Amino acid sequence: MTEPSAIHVPAGAGRPVWVFGDTYTVKVTADDTGGALGFVEATVPPGSGPRPHAHTHEDESFYVLSGEVRITHGKRSFLARAGDFVFIPKRTVHRFRNESVHAARLLFWYTPGGFERFFLEAGFPARPGELPDQPDPARMAVMARIAVSHGWQPGPGALDELDTNLGRQ
């Protein structure tokens, strides 16, 4: 039996990908941690953030490093600012959105790990010195299917937003 060992991911290390215009750097996956957690660092530009959704397999935690994001779950909505921590239990419909004029930086934990694989499968490799690619409607549909395969469930209004972005009215 192999003895567990510590994991060290130096600053600036990880696998950076672009997903819907955000940059997500996957630091560790469930495969790295024996399923315990997935850990992701994100840079979310102004106006960005996911549609309402729920995770069926994982709890999701956020820690805001800089900037601010509006967190909405159910009828509750609040601003999470630098230094704030937010815990979202699995199966809770939620979203976050950067409503400020500056990029927000966040850390995400998925427990148990698993959903962080979505970013690696759906994202485009980030290229230093360039802005994130915006996916075309066909790619957005593929990304949505990948998300669903990882236990992502759209919340109220999410599919309407996706249809609008895909050009369907």
DRENDO-1510 file (C-alpha; in Angstrom, 1 decimal, always signed):
<recs>
REC; n; res; u; v; w
REC; 1; MET; +0.0; +0.0; +0.0 .
REC; 2; THR; +1.3; +3.4; -0.9 .
REC; 3; GLU; +1.5; +5.9; +1.9 .
REC; 4; PRO; -0.2; +9.2; +1.3 .
REC; 5; SER; +2.0; +12.2; +0.7 .
REC; 6; ALA; +1.6; +15.9; +0.9 .
REC; 7; ILE; +0.8; +17.9; -2.2 .
REC; 8; HIS; +2.6; +21.2; -2.9 .
REC; 9; VAL; +1.4; +23.4; -5.8 .
REC; 10; PRO; +3.7; +26.4; -6.0 .
REC; 11; ALA; +2.3; +29.9; -6.7 .
REC; 12; GLY; +1.7; +30.3; -10.4 .
REC; 13; ALA; +1.5; +26.6; -10.9 .
REC; 14; GLY; -1.5; +24.6; -12.0 .
REC; 15; ARG; -3.4; +24.1; -15.2 .
REC; 16; PRO; -4.9; +27.4; -16.5 .
REC; 17; VAL; -7.9; +27.3; -18.8 .
REC; 18; TRP; -10.4; +29.7; -20.2 .
REC; 19; VAL; -14.1; +28.9; -19.6 .
REC; 20; PHE; -16.8; +31.4; -20.8 .
REC; 21; GLY; -14.2; +34.3; -20.7 .
REC; 22; ASP; -13.0; +33.5; -17.1 .
REC; 23; THR; -9.6; +32.1; -16.3 .
REC; 24; TYR; -9.6; +29.0; -14.1 .
REC; 25; THR; -6.4; +27.5; -12.8 .
REC; 26; VAL; -6.9; +24.0; -11.6 .
REC; 27; LYS; -4.5; +23.5; -8.7 .
REC; 28; VAL; -5.5; +19.9; -7.6 .
REC; 29; THR; -8.1; +17.4; -8.8 .
REC; 30; ALA; -10.0; +14.6; -7.1 .
REC; 31; ASP; -7.4; +12.3; -8.7 .
REC; 32; ASP; -4.6; +14.1; -6.9 .
REC; 33; THR; -6.3; +14.0; -3.5 .
REC; 34; GLY; -7.9; +10.6; -3.4 .
REC; 35; GLY; -11.2; +12.1; -4.1 .
REC; 36; ALA; -11.2; +14.4; -1.1 .
REC; 37; LEU; -11.4; +17.7; -3.0 .
REC; 38; GLY; -10.7; +19.8; -6.1 .
REC; 39; PHE; -9.2; +23.2; -5.8 .
REC; 40; VAL; -9.4; +26.0; -8.4 .
REC; 41; GLU; -8.2; +29.6; -8.6 .
REC; 42; ALA; -10.3; +31.9; -10.8 .
REC; 43; THR; -10.0; +35.3; -12.3 .
REC; 44; VAL; -13.5; +36.6; -13.2 .
REC; 45; PRO; -13.7; +39.8; -15.3 .
REC; 46; PRO; -16.4; +42.4; -14.8 .
REC; 47; GLY; -19.9; +41.2; -16.0 .
REC; 48; SER; -18.9; +37.5; -15.9 .
REC; 49; GLY; -20.0; +34.5; -13.8 .
REC; 50; PRO; -22.0; +31.3; -14.3 .
REC; 51; ARG; -25.7; +31.0; -14.9 .
REC; 52; PRO; -27.9; +29.8; -12.0 .
REC; 53; HIS; -27.0; +26.2; -11.3 .
REC; 54; ALA; -26.6; +23.5; -8.7 .
REC; 55; HIS; -23.9; +20.8; -8.2 .
REC; 56; THR; -25.4; +17.3; -7.5 .
REC; 57; HIS; -22.3; +15.7; -6.2 .
REC; 58; GLU; -20.2; +18.4; -4.5 .
REC; 59; ASP; -20.4; +21.2; -2.0 .
REC; 60; GLU; -18.8; +24.3; -3.3 .
REC; 61; SER; -16.9; +26.8; -1.3 .
REC; 62; PHE; -15.6; +30.3; -2.4 .
REC; 63; TYR; -12.9; +32.5; -0.9 .
REC; 64; VAL; -12.6; +36.0; -2.4 .
REC; 65; LEU; -9.0; +37.0; -2.8 .
REC; 66; SER; -9.6; +40.4; -4.4 .
REC; 67; GLY; -12.5; +42.3; -5.9 .
REC; 68; GLU; -16.1; +41.4; -5.2 .
REC; 69; VAL; -18.8; +39.1; -6.6 .
REC; 70; ARG; -22.5; +39.0; -6.1 .
REC; 71; ILE; -23.6; +35.6; -4.8 .
REC; 72; THR; -27.2; +34.6; -5.3 .
REC; 73; HIS; -28.9; +31.5; -3.9 .
REC; 74; GLY; -32.6; +31.1; -3.6 .
REC; 75; LYS; -34.0; +34.6; -2.8 .
REC; 76; ARG; -30.9; +35.7; -1.0 .
REC; 77; SER; -28.3; +37.8; -2.7 .
REC; 78; PHE; -25.2; +39.5; -1.2 .
REC; 79; LEU; -21.8; +40.9; -2.1 .
REC; 80; ALA; -18.8; +38.8; -1.2 .
REC; 81; ARG; -15.7; +40.9; -1.0 .
REC; 82; ALA; -12.0; +40.3; -0.5 .
REC; 83; GLY; -11.5; +38.1; +2.6 .
REC; 84; ASP; -15.1; +36.7; +2.5 .
REC; 85; PHE; -15.8; +32.9; +2.6 .
REC; 86; VAL; -19.0; +31.4; +1.2 .
REC; 87; PHE; -20.2; +27.8; +1.5 .
REC; 88; ILE; -22.8; +26.4; -0.9 .
REC; 89; PRO; -24.2; +22.9; -0.1 .
REC; 90; LYS; -24.7; +20.5; -3.0 .
REC; 91; ARG; -28.0; +20.7; -4.7 .
REC; 92; THR; -28.4; +24.4; -3.8 .
REC; 93; VAL; -29.2; +26.6; -6.8 .
REC; 94; HIS; -26.7; +29.5; -6.9 .
REC; 95; ARG; -24.7; +31.8; -9.0 .
REC; 96; PHE; -22.0; +34.4; -8.7 .
REC; 97; ARG; -21.4; +37.4; -10.9 .
REC; 98; ASN; -18.8; +40.1; -10.9 .
REC; 99; GLU; -20.8; +43.4; -10.9 .
REC; 100; SER; -17.7; +45.6; -10.4 .
REC; 101; VAL; -15.4; +47.3; -12.8 .
REC; 102; HIS; -12.4; +45.3; -11.8 .
REC; 103; ALA; -11.6; +41.6; -12.2 .
REC; 104; ALA; -12.3; +39.5; -9.1 .
REC; 105; ARG; -10.0; +36.7; -7.9 .
REC; 106; LEU; -11.5; +33.7; -6.1 .
REC; 107; LEU; -10.5; +30.3; -4.8 .
REC; 108; PHE; -13.0; +27.4; -5.1 .
REC; 109; TRP; -13.1; +24.1; -3.2 .
REC; 110; TYR; -15.2; +21.2; -4.4 .
REC; 111; THR; -15.8; +18.6; -1.7 .
REC; 112; PRO; -15.6; +15.8; -2.5 .
REC; 113; GLY; -13.6; +16.6; -5.6 .
REC; 114; GLY; -14.8; +16.0; -9.1 .
REC; 115; PHE; -16.4; +19.1; -10.7 .
REC; 116; GLU; -13.0; +20.7; -11.2 .
REC; 117; ARG; -12.6; +18.3; -14.1 .
REC; 118; PHE; -15.2; +20.2; -16.0 .
REC; 119; PHE; -12.9; +23.2; -16.4 .
REC; 120; LEU; -10.1; +20.9; -17.8 .
REC; 121; GLU; -12.5; +19.2; -20.2 .
REC; 122; ALA; -14.5; +22.2; -21.3 .
REC; 123; GLY; -12.0; +24.9; -21.2 .
REC; 124; PHE; -9.4; +26.2; -23.7 .
REC; 125; PRO; -5.7; +26.3; -22.7 .
REC; 126; ALA; -5.0; +29.8; -21.5 .
REC; 127; ARG; -2.3; +31.7; -23.4 .
REC; 128; PRO; -0.1; +34.2; -21.5 .
REC; 129; GLY; -0.4; +37.8; -22.6 .
REC; 130; GLU; -3.8; +37.2; -24.4 .
REC; 131; LEU; -7.4; +37.8; -23.5 .
REC; 132; PRO; -9.7; +34.7; -23.0 .
REC; 133; ASP; -11.4; +33.4; -26.1 .
REC; 134; GLN; -15.2; +33.7; -26.1 .
REC; 135; PRO; -16.8; +30.4; -27.2 .
REC; 136; ASP; -19.1; +30.4; -30.2 .
REC; 137; PRO; -22.7; +29.1; -29.7 .
REC; 138; ALA; -21.8; +25.6; -30.9 .
REC; 139; ARG; -18.9; +25.4; -28.4 .
REC; 140; MET; -21.1; +26.8; -25.6 .
REC; 141; ALA; -23.6; +24.0; -26.2 .
REC; 142; VAL; -20.8; +21.4; -25.9 .
REC; 143; MET; -19.5; +23.1; -22.7 .
REC; 144; ALA; -23.0; +22.9; -21.3 .
REC; 145; ARG; -23.2; +19.1; -22.0 .
REC; 146; ILE; -19.8; +18.6; -20.4 .
REC; 147; ALA; -21.1; +20.5; -17.3 .
REC; 148; VAL; -24.2; +18.3; -17.1 .
REC; 149; SER; -22.0; +15.2; -17.3 .
REC; 150; HIS; -20.2; +16.4; -14.2 .
REC; 151; GLY; -23.4; +16.8; -12.2 .
REC; 152; TRP; -24.2; +20.5; -13.0 .
REC; 153; GLN; -27.9; +21.2; -13.1 .
REC; 154; PRO; -29.3; +24.4; -14.6 .
REC; 155; GLY; -31.3; +26.5; -12.2 .
REC; 156; PRO; -34.3; +28.7; -13.0 .
REC; 157; GLY; -33.6; +31.0; -16.0 .
REC; 158; ALA; -30.3; +29.3; -16.8 .
REC; 159; LEU; -31.5; +27.6; -20.0 .
REC; 160; ASP; -33.2; +30.8; -21.1 .
REC; 161; GLU; -29.9; +32.7; -20.8 .
REC; 162; LEU; -28.1; +29.9; -22.6 .
REC; 163; ASP; -30.7; +29.9; -25.4 .
REC; 164; THR; -30.3; +33.7; -25.7 .
REC; 165; ASN; -26.5; +33.4; -25.9 .
REC; 166; LEU; -26.9; +30.6; -28.5 .
REC; 167; GLY; -29.1; +32.8; -30.6 .
REC; 168; ARG; -32.4; +30.9; -30.0 .
REC; 169; GLN; -35.3; +33.0; -29.0 .
</recs>
